[in-house]
Amino acid sequence: MTERATEPVAEKAGETGTDRGAEQVTSAATGQTDPQSATAAASATALLGEAMAKSGLLWIEVADDRTWPAWHVWDDGAALVVSGPGEQPLPWLPKEVRVILRSKDTGGRLLTVRAHVHVLEPGTPEWQRAAELLRASRLNSVDDSLTRWAAECTVTALVPFDSPLESPGAYAAHDHREPPARTAATTTSWRPWHWGGRGEEKAERKRARDEAKAGRRAAKERAKLRKKRQRRGTRRRGR
């Protein structure tokens, strides 16, 4: 579960992050506005908002850790997530993470952006608004969700900022494959009884029967050869 921050959120989600992408980009050398850069930033902002709003699932890439899936609610330039006992598991999140968004149509990688992490403190207006939005989108939510979240869980706002690291037409060359996440799940313990045994048990018994049959057949062949040799020896001695 993400640790709660001791300092309050200094800036509203809507005032930082993706809204900056729609502003005009000024060249540091000339001090003039670049229309093409401004158009590209506006397009990236629109794509980010559409991807966040259409898909309720994102991936949080934590440095020196794995990538964690998380369901979220998009609100005013921030992705809101809740984690903790009874909710989705998330590790301690640093102040900055990478957020990977999927395409709702294909399910594939669409955008990768950097995001600031703000842990919302229970009792603040920001926490109350985020918790209400999350409870409205939470499947099978119960009446005491807000009380439980305030006591045991963490509500976090992920605020994207800067240009996307990956976007359509500008993806990384590697395939992003990762080893499976560690889990305590196992199938090596007790399993239900099956009539006649399971498939692998049946195959093992069949192999054992075939080996035993082959052994008996080989023993019979050896016995026949011994008898033939004995008869030949008897005939030679009789001459």
Residue pairs with C-beta under 8 A, 6 or more apart in sequence:
1 83
1 84
1 85
1 89
1 90
1 92
1 153
1 154
2 83
2 90
2 91
2 92
2 93
2 117
2 119
2 154
2 156
3 92
3 119
3 154
4 119
4 121
4 154
5 118
5 119
5 121
8 121
8 124
9 118
9 120
9 126
9 157
12 76
12 126
13 75
13 76
13 77
13 78
13 118
13 157
13 159
14 76
14 77
14 78
15 77
16 77
16 116
16 159
16 161
17 77
17 78
17 115
17 116
17 159
17 160
17 161
18 45
18 48
18 49
18 77
18 160
18 161
19 45
19 77
20 161
21 41
21 42
21 44
21 45
21 48
21 163
22 41
22 42
22 45
23 38
23 41
24 33
24 34
24 38
25 33
25 34
25 37
25 38
25 41
26 32
26 33
26 34
27 33
27 34
41 163
44 163
44 164
44 167
47 110
47 111
47 167
47 168
48 101
48 111
48 113
48 160
48 164
49 74
51 101
51 102
51 103
51 104
51 110
51 111
52 58
52 72
52 74
52 79
52 101
53 74
54 104
55 101
55 102
55 103
55 104
56 71
56 72
56 73
56 137
57 69
57 70
57 71
57 72
57 102
58 69
58 70
58 72
58 79
58 99
58 100
58 101
58 102
59 67
59 68
59 69
59 70
59 99
59 100
59 102
60 67
60 68
60 69
60 70
60 81
60 90
60 93
60 97
60 98
60 99
60 100
60 158
61 67
61 68
61 97
61 98
61 99
61 100
61 112
62 68
62 91
62 93
62 94
62 97
63 94
63 97
65 91
66 178
66 181
67 100
67 178
68 89
68 90
68 91
69 88
70 81
70 83
70 88
70 90
71 81
71 88
71 137
72 79
72 80
72 81
72 158
73 79
73 80
73 130
73 133
73 134
73 136
73 137
74 80
75 129
75 130
75 133
77 159
77 160
78 118
78 157
78 158
78 159
79 99
79 115
79 157
79 158
79 159
79 160
80 130
80 133
80 134
80 155
80 156
80 157
80 158
81 88
81 90
81 134
81 155
81 156
81 158
82 88
82 131
82 134
82 138
82 149
82 153
82 154
82 155
82 156
83 89
83 90
83 153
83 154
83 156
84 149
84 152
84 153
84 154
85 152
85 153
86 148
86 152
86 153
87 149
87 153
90 154
90 156
93 117
93 119
93 156
94 117
95 116
95 117
96 114
96 115
96 116
96 117
97 114
97 115
97 117
97 158
98 112
98 113
98 114
98 115
98 165
99 112
99 113
99 114
99 115
99 158
99 160
100 109
100 111
100 112
101 109
101 110
101 111
101 112
101 113
102 108
102 109
102 110
103 109
103 110
109 166
109 171
109 176
110 167
110 168
111 164
111 166
111 167
112 164
112 165
112 166
112 167
113 160
113 161
113 162
113 164
113 165
114 160
114 161
114 162
114 165
115 158
115 159
115 160
115 161
116 158
116 159
116 161
117 156
117 157
117 158
118 156
118 157
118 158
118 159
119 154
119 155
119 156
119 157
120 126
120 127
120 130
120 155
120 156
120 157
121 127
122 149
122 150
122 155
123 150
126 157
127 150
127 155
130 155
130 157
131 145
131 146
131 149
131 150
131 155
132 146
134 149
134 155
135 141
135 145
135 146
138 145
149 155
164 170
166 172
191 198
196 202
197 205
